[in-house]
C-alpha cells in the first residue's frame, strides 16, 4: 500500500470503529452492515471494470451462489459456517472459470450481455430448483467461530467491516503490484499488452475469479446475517445496483467502490420521507450524478485536493 492509501485506510477504519459507539442505534448499525456487504461486491467489480476493463452484469449470480451454497451446507449438512463460506467461495470460483473461459473472449457490450445472461440463469435456477423455490427458506445458522456465535447487529457490523478492511488491504496491494500494472495495461490496450508478452486471457480470467469470490463472500455473510434468503435478492436489479455503486463512487478508484456502496445503501433510507415519490427522487439523484459527476465522487474529490495543494504551494 502507498503512504496515501495507508493514511486514508487507518482514518477510515478509525471512523468505522467509532460508528457503533457514536450512533447507539440498531437501525443505523443495520444499514452499516448492508453497506459493508455491498462494499465487498463493489470492490470486486471495481477491480474487474475499473482496472481490467471487463464489463460484468452478473455479480448478482455469484452473490446468490455464495448465499445459497453457504446456507445449504451449514443448515442441511451441518458444516461449520466458516467452512461453508470457504466452500461457497470455491464453488463460485469454479463457476467463474467455467463462465470466464468462453465469455472473456468477448468484448464491450457482448461481454455485458453474456454476464447478464449468466446472472439470469442463476436467478432462474434458484427460483425453480433452489430450496423453498420462489419463497426461499430460513433458519440459516448465524456466523460462528471457535464456539462463539454472533447474533447481534453490532457483532456483524464489526465482522463485516473487518473483512472489508482485509479485502481492501489485499486489493490495494494487488493494484499497486506488478499484476495491477498489467491489469491497467489490459484496460488501456489488449493488443499492446499481448505485444508486450502479457498473457491477457489468463489475467482476465484470474481477475474475474477474484471478483466472483468477493461477491460470493458477501452473499454468504448476507445469508448468515439475515438467516433467510429467497431468489428475489439476487436478481438483475442487484447487479445494476452494484454497478451504480461503482460508477457513483468512481470506477477508477477502489475507495470509490466503498464510498459508492455507502452512498447507494444509505440514500434510499434518507429518501423514505418522500413516501411514494422516493423512487422518483432516487432515480433523479442518480441521473444527475451521472450527468455532472461522470468520474465519480472520489476521483473528483482527489482532483480538488490536488488543486488546493497546488494553490497552497504557489502561494508559499
Secondary structure, DSSP 8 states (H G I E B T S, - for coil): --HHHHHHHHHHHHHHHHHHHHH--HHHHHHHHHHHHHHHHHHHHHIIIIIT----S-HHHHHHHHHHHHHHHHHHS---HHHHHHHHHHHHHHHHHHHHHHHTTS-HHHHHHHHHHHHHHHHHHHHHHSTTGGG-B------EETTEE--SHHHHHHHHHHHHHHHHHHHHHHHTSHHHHHHHHHHH-HHHHHHTT--HHHHHHHHHHHHHHHHHHHHHHHHHHHS-B-GGGGSHHHHHHHHHHHHHH-TT-HHHHHHHHHHHHHHHHHGGGGGGGHHHHHHHHHHHHHHH-TT-HHHHHHHHHHHHHHHHHHH-
